[in-house]
Amino acid sequence: MIALVLASAVSMEEGFHPPTRPYFQVLATTLVGDGLRFNNPYRLATPLGSTAESVSRTSSYVDLGLAATMGNPDGLQHGVSLRLSIALEGVQQGVFVPGYLGWYRKKSWAAFGRAGVPIVFPQPTWGLEASIGGAWFVRAGIGLALEVVGDVFYGAGTREKNVVSYPTLSAQAGLIVAYEVLP
């Protein structure tokens, strides 16, 4: 018991202080992306194959994000994410995605994954979204990010089907800013 008290006193004198509050981080992203749409019932103007039913290109878009995580600064952190994607061409629409964020950072590299429920507007449609990405921090809190996003949207049908699903796969790249609140 006496050895534990002495070791604790020595550690305190050397500047070691046990954390009194959890590690907290705020992340902001600005990304630009484009993707592929695998179900093309409306015969979009940008089919990539030889027929109108082929895979088509989605509209390019800008994606703005805000997230907060808590957890071990040297391990996996969990948090919430809010994303807003706005089309830069074609049909003017946006997608709002509230969701979960898993984050892991090691020195200047980070890996992350998201899962959420995208809500399309102005015509309400919803779906499911999952992504995986990485970031390289040029400075302590400023970095470059790359993310691959998979979505399945459910929406208005065609004459042949009442409800149609629209799977998409996108890639986006841009900037990430991390603000850490250390204990």
Secondary structure, DSSP 8 states (H G I E B T S, - for coil): -HHHHHHHHHHHHTT----SS--EEEEEEEEEEEEEES--TT--S-B-SSSTTS-EE---EEEEEEEEEEE-TTSEEEEEEEEEEEESSSS--EEEEEEEEEEEEETTEEEEEEEE--EEETTTEEEEEEEEEEEEESSSSEEEEEEEEEEEEEEE--SS-SEEEEEEEEEEEEEEEEEEE--
